[in-house]
Each structure stands twice: as C-alpha cells, then as structure tokens.
Amino acid sequence: MPSSDLVRKLMDGGFLRTHPKDAGQAKKLLSRARRDIATAEANLEIDEEAVYTFAYLGMLRAGRALLFLNGLRPADGRQHRTVVEVAGMLLGRGHKELSFKFEQMRRKRNQFTYEPDLPLGRKETEDALNASRRFVEAALTLAGK
C-alpha cells in the first residue's frame, strides 16, 4: 500500500480503506476500460454524451484497477472523487495533466447527468476520448499489462 499524506487523509476521512491486492479484479477492470473506449469510439457519430460517459467510465475503471493493485479500495461517500485523487497520485507527476482532465470529466459528467440541458460539444467529446485513451494506456503500463 502506498504511503502518502493523501492516502492517510482519505483513510482518516472514511473515503478509502485497505483491501487485499487483487490483480484478478484489476485485470477485469482494465479489460472493461478498453471496451469502454471501444464503445465510446463506436458512438462518436451517434451520441456525444454517450461517448463522454464511456470515456469517463474507462478512466474510472482503470483508476479503480490501480487502487486494487495497490491494496486500496474507495469506501462509501465520494468514491469517484477518491478514485480520481488516488489514481492521479499513483500515476505520478508525469501524468498530472491526465489526472486534471479526469477530475474535469468527473465534474462534467456529473453535471450533465443531472442537468440535461448542459451543452457538450464535439471537440470536448473528442478531447475526453483522447484523454481516456491516454489514461487507460498509462494505467495499463503502470499495471504491467
């Protein structure tokens, strides 16, 4: 389990807990993340919101995989935000831009889920898909896959 101020803070707050390292679950999540990206790509000409959602889900599943590989699991409360924060820490400073984009996508997806009139443009959707591809590849590299 990684030791950091962030991990301690999230554990103390009840947002993160230790969990036996689970390479099998991580492998399944990474495989699903790849399918999420393929699903997003297949919907690019049909539904921008679906593309954005699947791109985000790919990042979320890849992020959860990284937590599982490191003996961590998000707890009740703000699971998505916890995954964003800890996955960003695990990926390291070299992926700071991707971690920032993951957080932006988490917020945007939450907004348009509850506010259906929120605009979502083609460029924003394509940027999200590209960020998701890079994030999942970085997670796969870190996982040794």
C-alpha positions as CSV (number, residue, x, y, z in Angstrom):
1,M,0.0,0.0,0.0
2,P,1.4,3.4,-0.9
3,S,2.2,5.7,1.9
4,S,1.3,9.4,1.4
5,D,-0.5,12.2,3.1
6,L,-3.3,11.9,0.6
7,V,-3.9,8.2,1.4
8,R,-3.8,8.9,5.2
9,K,-6.2,11.8,4.8
10,L,-8.7,9.8,2.8
11,M,-8.5,6.9,5.2
12,D,-8.9,9.1,8.2
13,G,-12.0,10.7,6.4
14,G,-13.5,7.2,5.7
15,F,-13.2,7.6,2.0
16,L,-10.5,5.0,1.4
17,R,-9.7,1.7,3.0
18,T,-7.1,-1.0,2.7
19,H,-8.1,-4.1,0.7
20,P,-6.1,-7.2,-0.2
21,K,-4.3,-6.6,-3.5
22,D,-6.5,-8.0,-6.2
23,A,-4.7,-8.5,-9.6
24,G,-7.7,-10.5,-10.9
25,Q,-10.2,-7.8,-10.3
26,A,-7.8,-5.2,-11.7
27,K,-7.3,-7.2,-14.9
28,K,-11.1,-7.4,-15.3
29,L,-11.4,-3.6,-14.8
30,L,-8.6,-2.8,-17.2
31,S,-10.2,-5.1,-19.8
32,R,-13.6,-3.4,-19.3
33,A,-11.8,0.0,-19.6
34,R,-10.6,-1.0,-23.0
35,R,-14.1,-2.0,-24.0
36,D,-15.5,1.3,-22.7
37,I,-13.1,3.2,-25.0
38,A,-14.1,1.0,-27.9
39,T,-17.8,1.7,-27.1
40,A,-17.1,5.4,-26.9
41,E,-15.4,5.3,-30.3
42,A,-18.2,3.4,-31.9
43,N,-20.7,6.0,-30.7
44,L,-18.7,9.1,-31.8
45,E,-21.1,9.8,-34.8
46,I,-24.2,8.9,-32.8
47,D,-24.2,10.4,-29.3
48,E,-21.7,12.8,-27.8
49,E,-23.0,12.3,-24.3
50,A,-22.6,8.5,-24.6
51,V,-19.1,9.0,-25.9
52,Y,-18.2,11.2,-22.9
53,T,-19.8,8.9,-20.4
54,F,-18.0,5.8,-21.7
55,A,-14.7,7.7,-21.9
56,Y,-15.1,8.7,-18.3
57,L,-16.1,5.2,-17.3
58,G,-12.9,3.8,-19.0
59,M,-10.9,6.2,-16.8
60,L,-12.8,5.3,-13.7
61,R,-12.4,1.6,-14.2
62,A,-8.7,2.0,-15.0
63,G,-8.3,4.1,-11.9
64,R,-10.1,1.6,-9.7
65,A,-7.8,-1.1,-11.1
66,L,-4.7,0.9,-10.0
67,L,-6.2,1.2,-6.5
68,F,-6.9,-2.6,-6.3
69,L,-3.3,-3.3,-7.4
70,N,-2.1,-1.2,-4.6
71,G,-4.2,-2.7,-1.8
72,L,-6.7,0.1,-1.7
73,R,-10.4,0.5,-2.3
74,P,-12.7,3.5,-2.2
75,A,-15.2,3.5,0.6
76,D,-18.6,5.0,0.9
77,G,-19.1,8.6,0.3
78,R,-17.3,10.1,-2.7
79,Q,-16.0,7.0,-4.5
80,H,-15.5,8.6,-7.9
81,R,-13.6,11.6,-6.4
82,T,-11.5,9.3,-4.3
83,V,-10.5,7.2,-7.3
84,V,-9.6,10.3,-9.3
85,E,-7.4,11.6,-6.5
86,V,-5.6,8.4,-5.6
87,A,-5.2,7.2,-9.2
88,G,-3.6,10.6,-10.1
89,M,-1.2,10.1,-7.2
90,L,-0.4,6.6,-8.3
91,L,0.2,7.6,-11.9
92,G,2.6,10.3,-10.7
93,R,3.6,13.8,-11.7
94,G,4.3,12.8,-15.3
95,H,0.6,12.4,-15.7
96,K,-0.6,15.5,-13.9
97,E,-2.4,16.8,-17.0
98,L,-4.4,13.5,-17.4
99,S,-5.3,13.5,-13.7
100,F,-6.6,17.0,-14.0
101,K,-8.6,16.1,-17.1
102,F,-10.0,13.0,-15.2
103,E,-11.2,15.4,-12.5
104,Q,-12.7,17.8,-15.0
105,M,-14.5,14.9,-16.7
106,R,-15.9,13.6,-13.4
107,R,-17.4,17.0,-12.7
108,K,-18.8,17.5,-16.2
109,R,-20.3,14.0,-16.4
110,N,-22.0,14.6,-13.0
111,Q,-23.3,17.9,-14.3
112,F,-24.8,16.7,-17.5
113,T,-26.2,13.6,-15.7
114,Y,-28.3,15.9,-13.5
115,E,-28.7,18.9,-15.8
116,P,-29.7,17.5,-19.2
117,D,-29.6,20.9,-20.9
118,L,-25.9,21.3,-20.3
119,P,-24.1,21.6,-23.7
120,L,-21.5,19.1,-24.7
121,G,-19.6,19.9,-27.9
122,R,-17.9,17.6,-30.4
123,K,-14.4,19.0,-29.6
124,E,-14.9,18.5,-25.9
125,T,-16.1,14.9,-26.5
126,E,-13.1,14.1,-28.7
127,D,-10.7,15.6,-26.1
128,A,-12.3,13.5,-23.4
129,L,-12.0,10.4,-25.6
130,N,-8.3,11.1,-26.3
131,A,-7.6,11.7,-22.6
132,S,-9.3,8.5,-21.7
133,R,-7.2,6.5,-24.2
134,R,-4.0,8.0,-22.7
135,F,-5.2,7.5,-19.1
136,V,-6.1,3.8,-19.7
137,E,-2.8,3.2,-21.5
138,A,-0.9,4.8,-18.6
139,A,-2.8,2.6,-16.2
140,L,-2.0,-0.5,-18.2
141,T,1.7,0.5,-18.3
142,L,1.8,1.0,-14.6
143,A,-0.1,-2.3,-14.1
144,G,2.5,-4.1,-16.3
145,K,-0.1,-5.1,-18.8
